[in-house]
Amino acid sequence: MDKNFLTGVTSIGSAGAEQYRTLMKEAVDVAANWLVGEKMFDGIPIAMLRAELNTLDFLPEQGVGDLQALHEANTYFLKHALQVHHPLCSAHLHCPTTIASQLAEVLINVSNQSMDSWDQSPSATLFEEYIITQLRKQIGYPVGDAGVFTSGGTQSNFMGLLLAREHAKRHFSHYQQSELVVICSEQAHFSVQQSMLLLGFNDSATIAIACDDGGRIIVDKLASTLQELKTLGKKAFAIIATAGTTDTGAIDDINAIATLANQYQVWLHIDAAWGGILLFSQKYRDRLLGIELADSISLDFHKQFLQTISCGAFVLKDAANYELIRRHDDYLNPIEDELEGVPNLVAKSIQTTRRFDALKLWMSFRSLGAKNYAEMVDYSIDLAQQVATYIDSSSTFELVNSTQIASVLFRIKSEVLMGKDSTLVHRFIAQLLFEQGNANLGITRRDGKTTLKLTLLNPYTKIIHVKALLAMIERLVSQY
Ligand SMILES: *Cc1c(COP(=O)(O)O)cnc(C)c1O
């Protein structure tokens, strides 16, 4: 039985193309109109937003059509969405995006390639291989293409730990899994612990080493822990160093840690989800000296590289280690393909169906060039420094961390609070600023005390924005 579906699915041929063109232009209009808005958030209460959603049929008997669905999405979703482009949307490592990555999304989406096998993404597969090759050069890794794009730092960290564990099982097979542990710092991303859980380890198998005031792992403690483990007959199968901790942007002493990893024959994974951007800095590249000594690295492009979500990479120094997790399936990546030199990226990933996110980074680099990228990252770091100096000299605020990348932690001085509950006041202020659509401030804890955080990834954020924000906070303190 033949049936003509009139609408709703992309199709090949000029009629399908025209339908796509017309609707996409509408979508671009809706999106651009949204960008015009100056507020960060319209402040709609949670209960009201929930109730609004329930007013529409989830699966109407007769569909409303693409245009109507688009306008409904605008009304119910986009109008209440967080304006991540706002200069004071600075709570998290959540960035505005390069226009190039937005352009790339259009191509990624229309082509709907899947990166698992060559026959689902021929040109895209080669692009991704090529981009990984280039990223490796930037890192200082040997020539090659071992690495893969991921959903982000969480997945990349998991892959690092998975490979490290398999490596230990192969090369240190006299240890039981119960004798294997991982060492990271107290400031390591929680995905390290979570990955360990996924790999079948108890929480006690993750050893978190204390950090110095700057948030960097204390290397002496790392050394003594490694020695202790040896005496106990246990084996650290990985050390996770962080280049840019999520909270304070602290960069561990990579060279010292690499020396220890080498001495004790431990896999070194560097979580450079945030700090990896410094590979492209002009002024601060040297903060990553020694990164090429790592066995594997996590990079995240949907942070300070300003790519749309998702976009990350896992990079593996020695391609031979990929053999530890390579699996074949007759229908997807048969051995014969490999013998004929047909690349199927599925063997490098823990995802099967996978987006062509690599295109975004390629287009952004092509479009902006090295100089712009370097200037943007250096600008943010310098701005953070400037903000830190300003806060440090203020009579209302105290500076909590020394900034290494682009985050500034600060809190209201206790004498300004005049006995008010510090946690409540800080939370009140952050929530009010969010609801009023003026700013999104991070709330975290340092030395057991509630602390505010600015993560300054937006190249359009200026010192005057931050000064205005601090003045707003000063006014709010007295209102509490
Ligand atoms: C953000 C971050 C992660 C997690 O990355 P996702 O992209 O959110 O999965 C891991 N490690 C560090 C240091 C991070 O800052």
The ligand as a Tripos MOL2 file, in Angstrom:
@<TRIPOS>MOLECULE
LIG
   15    15     1     0     0
SMALL
NO_CHARGES

@<TRIPOS>ATOM
      1 C1         32.9010   19.9450   33.4890 C.3       1 LIG1
      2 C2         33.9210   19.0370   33.9870 C.ar      1 LIG1
      3 C3         33.7840   17.6540   33.8270 C.ar      1 LIG1
      4 C4         32.5310   17.0330   33.2880 C.3       1 LIG1
      5 O1         32.3540   17.3370   31.9480 O.3       1 LIG1
      6 P1         30.9320   17.1970   31.2520 P.3       1 LIG1
      7 O2         31.1860   17.7600   29.9200 O.co2     1 LIG1
      8 O3         29.9820   18.0160   32.0730 O.co2     1 LIG1
      9 O4         30.5860   15.7630   31.2430 O.co2     1 LIG1
     10 C5         34.8370   16.8600   34.2320 C.ar      1 LIG1
     11 N1         35.9310   17.3920   34.7900 N.ar      1 LIG1
     12 C6         36.0930   18.7070   34.9690 C.ar      1 LIG1
     13 C7         37.3370   19.2200   35.5940 C.3       1 LIG1
     14 C8         35.0790   19.5800   34.5720 C.ar      1 LIG1
     15 O5         35.2310   20.8890   34.7770 O.3       1 LIG1
@<TRIPOS>BOND
     1     1     2 1
     2     2     3 ar
     3     2    14 ar
     4     3     4 1
     5     3    10 ar
     6     4     5 1
     7     5     6 1
     8     6     7 2
     9     6     8 1
    10     6     9 1
    11    10    11 ar
    12    11    12 ar
    13    12    13 1
    14    12    14 ar
    15    14    15 1
@<TRIPOS>SUBSTRUCTURE
     1 LIG1         1 GROUP 0 **** ****
